[in-house]
């Protein structure tokens, strides 16, 4: 299954896009900031699976910095 993420700060636009997607027969859900952070962390872990073992306190800032570096 393929997915698309669309970012907007306007709640009305988010709701409109969700409604359009549903009318077209697509499943749609609104992600919270925490959901997006979890996805980013999972992606960073997947991309850097060979990295040395880091403690949780070291890993969180490291993975957050990866997205900002691109």
Biopython code that builds the backbone (N, CA, C, O; Angstrom):
import numpy as np
from Bio.PDB.StructureBuilder import StructureBuilder

atoms = [
    (1, "UNK", "N", (0.838, -1.168, 0.000)),
    (1, "UNK", "CA", (0.000, 0.000, 0.000)),
    (1, "UNK", "C", (0.894, 1.246, 0.000)),
    (1, "UNK", "O", (1.883, 1.301, 0.731)),
    (2, "UNK", "N", (0.556, 2.212, -0.794)),
    (2, "UNK", "CA", (1.267, 3.480, -0.854)),
    (2, "UNK", "C", (0.547, 4.501, 0.017)),
    (2, "UNK", "O", (-0.654, 4.384, 0.258)),
    (3, "UNK", "N", (1.272, 5.486, 0.479)),
    (3, "UNK", "CA", (0.690, 6.531, 1.318)),
    (3, "UNK", "C", (1.205, 7.885, 0.880)),
    (3, "UNK", "O", (2.239, 7.989, 0.221)),
    (4, "UNK", "N", (0.477, 8.914, 1.250)),
    (4, "UNK", "CA", (0.906, 10.283, 0.991)),
    (4, "UNK", "C", (0.703, 11.087, 2.265)),
    (4, "UNK", "O", (-0.300, 10.926, 2.960)),
    (5, "UNK", "N", (1.661, 11.953, 2.564)),
    (5, "UNK", "CA", (1.532, 12.853, 3.704)),
    (5, "UNK", "C", (1.449, 14.270, 3.162)),
    (5, "UNK", "O", (2.247, 14.668, 2.314)),
    (6, "UNK", "N", (0.491, 15.020, 3.652)),
    (6, "UNK", "CA", (0.326, 16.412, 3.264)),
    (6, "UNK", "C", (0.371, 17.228, 4.540)),
    (6, "UNK", "O", (-0.374, 16.958, 5.482)),
    (7, "UNK", "N", (1.246, 18.229, 4.576)),
    (7, "UNK", "CA", (1.408, 19.040, 5.775)),
    (7, "UNK", "C", (0.740, 20.397, 5.574)),
    (7, "UNK", "O", (0.944, 21.058, 4.555)),
    (8, "UNK", "N", (-0.047, 20.796, 6.542)),
    (8, "UNK", "CA", (-0.638, 22.129, 6.570)),
    (8, "UNK", "C", (-0.891, 22.514, 8.015)),
    (8, "UNK", "O", (-1.124, 21.653, 8.863)),
    (9, "UNK", "N", (-0.846, 23.783, 8.290)),
    (9, "UNK", "CA", (-1.101, 24.270, 9.648)),
    (9, "UNK", "C", (-2.567, 24.650, 9.834)),
    (9, "UNK", "O", (-3.003, 24.903, 10.956)),
    (10, "UNK", "N", (-3.317, 24.691, 8.758)),
    (10, "UNK", "CA", (-4.700, 25.153, 8.801)),
    (10, "UNK", "C", (-5.638, 23.971, 9.001)),
    (10, "UNK", "O", (-5.708, 23.085, 8.150)),
    (11, "UNK", "N", (-6.350, 23.950, 10.104)),
    (11, "UNK", "CA", (-7.240, 22.825, 10.442)),
    (11, "UNK", "C", (-8.363, 22.662, 9.417)),
    (11, "UNK", "O", (-8.762, 21.537, 9.116)),
    (12, "UNK", "N", (-8.875, 23.770, 8.880)),
    (12, "UNK", "CA", (-9.934, 23.685, 7.865)),
    (12, "UNK", "C", (-9.438, 22.976, 6.608)),
    (12, "UNK", "O", (-10.165, 22.181, 6.013)),
    (13, "UNK", "N", (-8.193, 23.265, 6.202)),
    (13, "UNK", "CA", (-7.620, 22.599, 5.028)),
    (13, "UNK", "C", (-7.428, 21.108, 5.286)),
    (13, "UNK", "O", (-7.678, 20.281, 4.409)),
    (14, "UNK", "N", (-6.987, 20.774, 6.484)),
    (14, "UNK", "CA", (-6.803, 19.364, 6.838)),
    (14, "UNK", "C", (-8.135, 18.619, 6.732)),
    (14, "UNK", "O", (-8.214, 17.542, 6.141)),
    (15, "UNK", "N", (-9.170, 19.208, 7.311)),
    (15, "UNK", "CA", (-10.481, 18.566, 7.283)),
    (15, "UNK", "C", (-11.019, 18.445, 5.863)),
    (15, "UNK", "O", (-11.625, 17.429, 5.522)),
    (16, "UNK", "N", (-10.808, 19.469, 5.020)),
    (16, "UNK", "CA", (-11.247, 19.425, 3.633)),
    (16, "UNK", "C", (-10.526, 18.317, 2.869)),
    (16, "UNK", "O", (-11.158, 17.555, 2.137)),
    (17, "UNK", "N", (-9.220, 18.225, 3.033)),
    (17, "UNK", "CA", (-8.449, 17.185, 2.353)),
    (17, "UNK", "C", (-8.894, 15.790, 2.799)),
    (17, "UNK", "O", (-8.990, 14.875, 1.980)),
    (18, "UNK", "N", (-9.159, 15.633, 4.076)),
    (18, "UNK", "CA", (-9.632, 14.341, 4.586)),
    (18, "UNK", "C", (-10.988, 13.998, 3.985)),
    (18, "UNK", "O", (-11.219, 12.860, 3.578)),
    (19, "UNK", "N", (-11.876, 14.969, 3.929)),
    (19, "UNK", "CA", (-13.208, 14.746, 3.369)),
    (19, "UNK", "C", (-13.128, 14.372, 1.886)),
    (19, "UNK", "O", (-13.824, 13.462, 1.435)),
    (20, "UNK", "N", (-12.285, 15.067, 1.135)),
    (20, "UNK", "CA", (-12.123, 14.755, -0.296)),
    (20, "UNK", "C", (-11.588, 13.333, -0.465)),
    (20, "UNK", "O", (-12.086, 12.573, -1.295)),
    (21, "UNK", "N", (-10.583, 12.981, 0.317)),
    (21, "UNK", "CA", (-9.999, 11.639, 0.225)),
    (21, "UNK", "C", (-11.046, 10.573, 0.509)),
    (21, "UNK", "O", (-11.117, 9.563, -0.190)),
    (22, "UNK", "N", (-11.852, 10.798, 1.529)),
    (22, "UNK", "CA", (-12.874, 9.820, 1.883)),
    (22, "UNK", "C", (-13.943, 9.715, 0.803)),
    (22, "UNK", "O", (-14.421, 8.618, 0.514)),
    (23, "UNK", "N", (-14.323, 10.836, 0.204)),
    (23, "UNK", "CA", (-15.307, 10.807, -0.872)),
    (23, "UNK", "C", (-14.777, 10.075, -2.104)),
    (23, "UNK", "O", (-15.546, 9.517, -2.886)),
    (24, "UNK", "N", (-13.452, 10.085, -2.266)),
    (24, "UNK", "CA", (-12.830, 9.371, -3.379)),
    (24, "UNK", "C", (-12.618, 7.893, -3.053)),
    (24, "UNK", "O", (-12.128, 7.135, -3.890)),
    (25, "UNK", "N", (-12.986, 7.488, -1.843)),
    (25, "UNK", "CA", (-12.872, 6.095, -1.455)),
    (25, "UNK", "C", (-11.562, 5.726, -0.799)),
    (25, "UNK", "O", (-11.268, 4.544, -0.626)),
    (26, "UNK", "N", (-10.764, 6.723, -0.430)),
    (26, "UNK", "CA", (-9.495, 6.465, 0.240)),
    (26, "UNK", "C", (-9.686, 6.492, 1.743)),
    (26, "UNK", "O", (-10.572, 7.174, 2.257)),
    (27, "UNK", "N", (-8.853, 5.746, 2.436)),
    (27, "UNK", "CA", (-8.817, 5.851, 3.888)),
    (27, "UNK", "C", (-7.978, 7.083, 4.221)),
    (27, "UNK", "O", (-6.951, 7.329, 3.588)),
    (28, "UNK", "N", (-8.408, 7.838, 5.193)),
    (28, "UNK", "CA", (-7.678, 9.050, 5.567)),
    (28, "UNK", "C", (-7.705, 9.213, 7.079)),
    (28, "UNK", "O", (-8.722, 8.952, 7.723)),
    (29, "UNK", "N", (-6.594, 9.640, 7.634)),
    (29, "UNK", "CA", (-6.556, 9.937, 9.052)),
    (29, "UNK", "C", (-5.633, 11.125, 9.273)),
    (29, "UNK", "O", (-4.697, 11.357, 8.508)),
    (30, "UNK", "N", (-5.909, 11.853, 10.308)),
    (30, "UNK", "CA", (-5.100, 13.019, 10.660)),
    (30, "UNK", "C", (-4.080, 12.577, 11.703)),
    (30, "UNK", "O", (-4.435, 11.990, 12.726)),
    (31, "UNK", "N", (-2.811, 12.866, 11.431)),
    (31, "UNK", "CA", (-1.743, 12.484, 12.348)),
    (31, "UNK", "C", (-1.430, 13.626, 13.305)),
    (31, "UNK", "O", (-1.392, 14.790, 12.907)),
    (32, "UNK", "N", (-1.211, 13.290, 14.547)),
    (32, "UNK", "CA", (-0.798, 14.283, 15.540)),
    (32, "UNK", "C", (0.702, 14.530, 15.392)),
    (32, "UNK", "O", (1.397, 13.802, 14.683)),
    (33, "UNK", "N", (1.180, 15.550, 16.061)),
    (33, "UNK", "CA", (2.620, 15.833, 16.049)),
    (33, "UNK", "C", (3.399, 14.641, 16.606)),
    (33, "UNK", "O", (4.482, 14.323, 16.116)),
    (34, "UNK", "N", (2.856, 13.992, 17.615)),
    (34, "UNK", "CA", (3.514, 12.827, 18.204)),
    (34, "UNK", "C", (3.559, 11.665, 17.215)),
    (34, "UNK", "O", (4.566, 10.962, 17.131)),
    (35, "UNK", "N", (2.472, 11.459, 16.464)),
    (35, "UNK", "CA", (2.450, 10.412, 15.436)),
    (35, "UNK", "C", (3.553, 10.663, 14.404)),
    (35, "UNK", "O", (4.273, 9.742, 14.018)),
    (36, "UNK", "N", (3.675, 11.916, 13.964)),
    (36, "UNK", "CA", (4.688, 12.255, 12.960)),
    (36, "UNK", "C", (6.091, 12.067, 13.514)),
    (36, "UNK", "O", (6.986, 11.618, 12.799)),
    (37, "UNK", "N", (6.289, 12.408, 14.784)),
    (37, "UNK", "CA", (7.593, 12.211, 15.406)),
    (37, "UNK", "C", (7.929, 10.725, 15.476)),
    (37, "UNK", "O", (9.068, 10.336, 15.220)),
    (38, "UNK", "N", (6.951, 9.895, 15.820)),
    (38, "UNK", "CA", (7.163, 8.446, 15.876)),
    (38, "UNK", "C", (7.560, 7.901, 14.509)),
    (38, "UNK", "O", (8.455, 7.062, 14.408)),
    (39, "UNK", "N", (6.898, 8.373, 13.463)),
    (39, "UNK", "CA", (7.231, 7.935, 12.104)),
    (39, "UNK", "C", (8.653, 8.354, 11.756)),
    (39, "UNK", "O", (9.409, 7.575, 11.173)),
    (40, "UNK", "N", (9.016, 9.582, 12.111)),
    (40, "UNK", "CA", (10.374, 10.063, 11.848)),
    (40, "UNK", "C", (11.426, 9.248, 12.576)),
    (40, "UNK", "O", (12.467, 8.917, 12.007)),
    (41, "UNK", "N", (11.159, 8.926, 13.830)),
    (41, "UNK", "CA", (12.100, 8.102, 14.592)),
    (41, "UNK", "C", (12.231, 6.706, 13.997)),
    (41, "UNK", "O", (13.335, 6.170, 13.901)),
    (42, "UNK", "N", (11.104, 6.117, 13.596)),
    (42, "UNK", "CA", (11.143, 4.788, 12.988)),
    (42, "UNK", "C", (11.943, 4.813, 11.692)),
    (42, "UNK", "O", (12.722, 3.899, 11.424)),
    (43, "UNK", "N", (11.753, 5.853, 10.888)),
    (43, "UNK", "CA", (12.488, 5.983, 9.626)),
    (43, "UNK", "C", (13.984, 6.142, 9.895)),
    (43, "UNK", "O", (14.809, 5.528, 9.218)),
    (44, "UNK", "N", (14.328, 6.959, 10.874)),
    (44, "UNK", "CA", (15.735, 7.164, 11.214)),
    (44, "UNK", "C", (16.373, 5.873, 11.711)),
    (44, "UNK", "O", (17.511, 5.564, 11.358)),
    (45, "UNK", "N", (15.653, 5.131, 12.517)),
    (45, "UNK", "CA", (16.163, 3.844, 13.008)),
    (45, "UNK", "C", (16.403, 2.898, 11.838)),
    (45, "UNK", "O", (17.439, 2.238, 11.766)),
    (46, "UNK", "N", (15.441, 2.838, 10.925)),
    (46, "UNK", "CA", (15.563, 1.960, 9.761)),
    (46, "UNK", "C", (16.762, 2.355, 8.892)),
    (46, "UNK", "O", (17.505, 1.492, 8.423)),
    (47, "UNK", "N", (16.946, 3.659, 8.680)),
    (47, "UNK", "CA", (18.040, 4.133, 7.826)),
    (47, "UNK", "C", (19.402, 3.964, 8.484)),
    (47, "UNK", "O", (20.414, 3.912, 7.785)),
    (48, "UNK", "N", (19.454, 3.879, 9.796)),
    (48, "UNK", "CA", (20.724, 3.833, 10.521)),
    (48, "UNK", "C", (20.837, 2.591, 11.389)),
    (48, "UNK", "O", (21.349, 2.648, 12.508)),
    (49, "UNK", "N", (20.360, 1.476, 10.871)),
    (49, "UNK", "CA", (20.332, 0.258, 11.683)),
    (49, "UNK", "C", (21.717, -0.231, 12.067)),
    (49, "UNK", "O", (21.838, -0.994, 13.025)),
    (50, "UNK", "N", (22.761, 0.172, 11.369)),
    (50, "UNK", "CA", (24.107, -0.285, 11.690)),
    (50, "UNK", "C", (24.826, 0.574, 12.697)),
    (50, "UNK", "O", (25.970, 0.277, 13.042)),
    (51, "UNK", "N", (24.205, 1.623, 13.180)),
    (51, "UNK", "CA", (24.870, 2.546, 14.107)),
    (51, "UNK", "C", (25.156, 1.854, 15.440)),
    (51, "UNK", "O", (24.461, 0.918, 15.836)),
    (52, "UNK", "N", (26.198, 2.340, 16.121)),
    (52, "UNK", "CA", (26.524, 1.792, 17.439)),
    (52, "UNK", "C", (25.326, 1.908, 18.376)),
    (52, "UNK", "O", (24.446, 2.748, 18.184)),
    (53, "UNK", "N", (25.310, 1.069, 19.370)),
    (53, "UNK", "CA", (24.229, 1.113, 20.354)),
    (53, "UNK", "C", (24.286, 2.441, 21.112)),
    (53, "UNK", "O", (25.323, 2.817, 21.659)),
    (54, "UNK", "N", (23.156, 3.136, 21.132)),
    (54, "UNK", "CA", (23.053, 4.392, 21.857)),
    (54, "UNK", "C", (22.056, 4.220, 22.993)),
    (54, "UNK", "O", (21.109, 3.441, 22.891)),
    (55, "UNK", "N", (22.279, 4.949, 24.065)),
    (55, "UNK", "CA", (21.271, 4.949, 25.119)),
    (55, "UNK", "C", (20.075, 5.747, 24.626)),
    (55, "UNK", "O", (20.186, 6.510, 23.667)),
    (56, "UNK", "N", (18.951, 5.576, 25.269)),
    (56, "UNK", "CA", (17.748, 6.303, 24.861)),
    (56, "UNK", "C", (17.985, 7.806, 24.904)),
    (56, "UNK", "O", (17.567, 8.534, 24.003)),
    (57, "UNK", "N", (18.659, 8.267, 25.955)),
    (57, "UNK", "CA", (18.919, 9.704, 26.103)),
    (57, "UNK", "C", (19.828, 10.236, 25.001)),
    (57, "UNK", "O", (19.728, 11.409, 24.642)),
    (58, "UNK", "N", (20.701, 9.414, 24.464)),
    (58, "UNK", "CA", (21.557, 9.819, 23.344)),
    (58, "UNK", "C", (20.831, 9.682, 22.014)),
    (58, "UNK", "O", (21.020, 10.502, 21.116)),
    (59, "UNK", "N", (20.004, 8.655, 21.884)),
    (59, "UNK", "CA", (19.365, 8.348, 20.607)),
    (59, "UNK", "C", (18.322, 9.375, 20.200)),
    (59, "UNK", "O", (18.266, 9.765, 19.034)),
    (60, "UNK", "N", (17.503, 9.814, 21.130)),
    (60, "UNK", "CA", (16.414, 10.729, 20.785)),
    (60, "UNK", "C", (16.931, 12.012, 20.136)),
    (60, "UNK", "O", (16.455, 12.363, 19.056)),
    (61, "UNK", "N", (17.880, 12.727, 20.739)),
    (61, "UNK", "CA", (18.372, 13.941, 20.076)),
    (61, "UNK", "C", (19.096, 13.628, 18.757)),
    (61, "UNK", "O", (19.032, 14.403, 17.803)),
    (62, "UNK", "N", (19.784, 12.482, 18.722)),
    (62, "UNK", "CA", (20.490, 12.103, 17.496)),
    (62, "UNK", "C", (19.507, 11.908, 16.345)),
    (62, "UNK", "O", (19.712, 12.458, 15.263)),
    (63, "UNK", "N", (18.453, 11.139, 16.558)),
    (63, "UNK", "CA", (17.497, 10.879, 15.495)),
    (63, "UNK", "C", (16.733, 12.128, 15.104)),
    (63, "UNK", "O", (16.407, 12.303, 13.930)),
    (64, "UNK", "N", (16.439, 12.994, 16.048)),
    (64, "UNK", "CA", (15.778, 14.255, 15.722)),
    (64, "UNK", "C", (16.686, 15.128, 14.858)),
    (64, "UNK", "O", (16.203, 15.846, 13.982)),
    (65, "UNK", "N", (17.985, 15.071, 15.097)),
    (65, "UNK", "CA", (18.911, 15.899, 14.326)),
    (65, "UNK", "C", (19.069, 15.408, 12.894)),
    (65, "UNK", "O", (19.419, 16.197, 12.015)),
    (66, "UNK", "N", (18.824, 14.138, 12.637)),
    (66, "UNK", "CA", (18.957, 13.599, 11.285)),
    (66, "UNK", "C", (17.996, 14.270, 10.314)),
    (66, "UNK", "O", (18.385, 14.611, 9.197)),
    (67, "UNK", "N", (16.767, 14.459, 10.720)),
    (67, "UNK", "CA", (15.769, 15.082, 9.863)),
    (67, "UNK", "C", (16.152, 16.526, 9.566)),
    (67, "UNK", "O", (15.934, 16.998, 8.451)),
    (68, "UNK", "N", (16.712, 17.232, 10.531)),
    (68, "UNK", "CA", (17.083, 18.625, 10.357)),
    (68, "UNK", "C", (18.306, 18.780, 9.472)),
    (68, "UNK", "O", (18.496, 19.832, 8.862)),
    (69, "UNK", "N", (19.139, 17.748, 9.391)),
    (69, "UNK", "CA", (20.362, 17.813, 8.605)),
    (69, "UNK", "C", (20.119, 17.683, 7.119)),
    (69, "UNK", "O", (20.972, 18.081, 6.326)),
    (70, "UNK", "N", (18.983, 17.140, 6.716)),
    (70, "UNK", "CA", (18.717, 16.914, 5.289)),
    (70, "UNK", "C", (18.292, 18.159, 4.580)),
    (70, "UNK", "O", (18.034, 18.127, 3.377)),
]
sb = StructureBuilder()
sb.init_structure("model")
sb.init_model(0)
sb.init_chain("A")
sb.init_seg("    ")
for serial, (resi, resn, name, xyz) in enumerate(atoms, 1):
    if name == "N":
        sb.init_residue(resn, " ", resi, " ")
    sb.init_atom(name, np.array(xyz, "f"), 0.0, 1.0, " ", f" {name:<3s}", serial, name[0])
structure = sb.get_structure()
